[in-house]
Amino acid sequence: MHDLNDLARRYIDIWNTTDAAARRQEIGDLFADDARYVDPLVAVEGPEAIDETVAAVQGQFPDLEFRLGPVDAHHNQARFTWELGPAGGEALVVGFDVAVTDDDGRLRQVYGFLDKVPAA
């Protein structure tokens, strides 16, 4: 089994990487070519579309950071909580993701859930 704790950390790091070339490289390394990312607001397939989604979230929430919470993993799947908020501050958004890897340890599916979102 691949280290799913490290995979979750690398995944969250991607959401904090604002250098577009570095982020795209890491997405290409971490995600399978046919990877899917699905949350309540978006459903995309492939590393390019995942990168565009991450860039859009960064544009919507500038100066905020993602923080990884506990990771629970077995076989080729992991679930983990995360927060989005100002550095050292209270989280504005809280959620959890479920990630499934392929046999090579690359992300194949990521399902995102939102537990706390800012009031409109």
N, C-alpha and C positions, 0 to 999 in steps of 0.2 A: 504494500500500500504506500502511496506517495504521502508526503507530509502535508496533510490538509490544513494544519494550523498555519504553516508557512504560505500555502496557497492563498488562504483567506487574507493574510497580512499583505501579500503582494497585490491581491485584488483591490483591497482598500487603498493601498498606495497609489494604484492607477488613478483612482478618483481624486487624488490630491496632486497628481503630476500635471503641472500647467505647461511644461515644455511639450509642445505638440509632437515633435519628432520622437522624443524620449517616451512619451505616453504611447504613441502608435507602435513603437518598437516593443514595448512591454506587453501591450495587448496582443501583438502578433506572437510573442513568445508564450504567453499564458493561455490564450484562447485557441481552441481548435478552429480550423478554417470554416466549419459549418456551425459554429457556436451560436446559441440564441440567448438573448437577454430579454426578460419579460418582467415588467412591474405594472402597477395600476395605471401608469400614464403612457407606457410605450412598450412595443414589442418589436425587436429588431433581430436581424440575423447577419452574422459575419463580422469579422474584426473591424472593418471600415465603419459599418453602421454602429457598432458598439462604441468606437472612438468618437463618432459624431454625437452620440447620446451623452457620453461623459463630458465632452466639450460644451454641449448645451447646458448641462447641469452646472458646470463651472461658471458659465456665463450668467446663469440665473442666480447663483449664490456666490458671488465673488467674495473673497476674503474669509470664507468659511472653510473648515476642514472636516474631513471624515475621520472618525475614530472607531477602531475595531473593539468590539466587546467580546464576550466569551464565545468560543468555538466548540461545537459539539460535532464530532465526525465519526463515521464508520464506513467501511467498505469504500466506495468511490463517491461518497456524498458528505457534505458538511452543511451545517446551518450555523449562522452566526449573527449576532446583533451588531449594529453600528449606530453611530450618532453623527449628526452634522450640526456644527455650531462654530462660534468664534473660538479661536485658540484660548484654552483655559476657561472658557465660558460655558454657560448652560446650552444644552442641545436645543436647537430649533426644530429639528426633524430627527425622529428615531424610527428605526425599522429593523428588519432582519431579512437575510437572504438565505436561500437554499441553493447550493452549488453542486453540480454533478460533473464528474470528470470522465474523460474517456480512458481507455486502457493505457495511454501514454502519460496520464496525469495532467492533461490540459483540460481547461474548462470547456464543457460541452453545452451545458445548460445552466443558467442562473435565473432563479425566480425571486423577485424582490417583493417585499411587503412593507407597507408604511403603517406604523403604529401611532406616530404623533406627527402632525403636520401643522404649520402655522395657520391661524385663522385668517380667512380671506378678508 
